[in-house]
């Protein structure tokens, strides 16, 4: 096999692995659709993070929520993502941001299945998931694991079975829901 064929085969293998990884993520929670900067800012403003709090972004995608949190709040932010290509992107973005900006908080990104992660230390949870996944998989996990007073931000979709504490509607934007665990 010549070098060009080997390089081409490796490129195809990497592309296949990336698509497989992204497909697994879409089956477990939702396809990757980035939250808008405006929605992220609105959600974090509703949750009003305090210094030292721990924020989890479930299905963190490209890490935009985490970047926003550590740039603007003195928090520890943890991004959970199952797709390896997105985790690599998150880590690169965080490294670049840490070199360019003075970050107020710190972040880490974990390649993991969010349904197998312990969320009991979370003060704030951010998520953007499809309604059936929210209702059937995520809500029961949050009910079991989160401590009383934990704030949950749901971008776009409400969590059926829970009454939101605040719903932020902004003209031309999707709603952002804030729940506080009782």
Rosetta blueprint (number, residue, H / E / L):
1 X L
2 X L
3 X H
4 X H
5 X H
6 X H
7 X H
8 X H
9 X H
10 X H
11 X H
12 X H
13 X H
14 X H
15 X H
16 X H
17 X H
18 X H
19 X H
20 X H
21 X H
22 X H
23 X H
24 X H
25 X H
26 X H
27 X H
28 X H
29 X L
30 X L
31 X L
32 X L
33 X L
34 X L
35 X L
36 X L
37 X H
38 X H
39 X H
40 X H
41 X H
42 X H
43 X H
44 X H
45 X H
46 X H
47 X H
48 X L
49 X L
50 X L
51 X L
52 X L
53 X L
54 X E
55 X E
56 X E
57 X E
58 X E
59 X L
60 X L
61 X L
62 X L
63 X L
64 X H
65 X H
66 X H
67 X H
68 X H
69 X H
70 X H
71 X H
72 X H
73 X L
74 X L
75 X L
76 X E
77 X E
78 X E
79 X E
80 X E
81 X E
82 X L
83 X L
84 X H
85 X H
86 X H
87 X H
88 X H
89 X H
90 X H
91 X H
92 X H
93 X H
94 X H
95 X H
96 X H
97 X H
98 X H
99 X H
100 X H
101 X L
102 X L
103 X L
104 X L
105 X L
106 X E
107 X E
108 X E
109 X E
110 X E
111 X E
112 X L
113 X L
114 X H
115 X H
116 X H
117 X L
118 X L
119 X L
120 X L
121 X L
122 X L
123 X L
124 X E
125 X E
126 X E
127 X E
128 X L
129 X L
130 X L
131 X H
132 X H
133 X H
134 X H
135 X H
136 X H
137 X H
138 X H
139 X H
140 X H
141 X H
142 X H
143 X H
144 X H
145 X H
146 X L
147 X L
148 X L
149 X L
150 X L
151 X E
152 X E
153 X E
154 X E
155 X E
156 X L
157 X L
158 X L
159 X L
160 X L
161 X L
162 X L
163 X L
164 X L
165 X L
166 X E
167 X E
168 X E
169 X L
170 X L
171 X L
172 X L
173 X L
174 X L
175 X L
176 X E
177 X E
178 X E
179 X E
180 X E
181 X L
182 X L
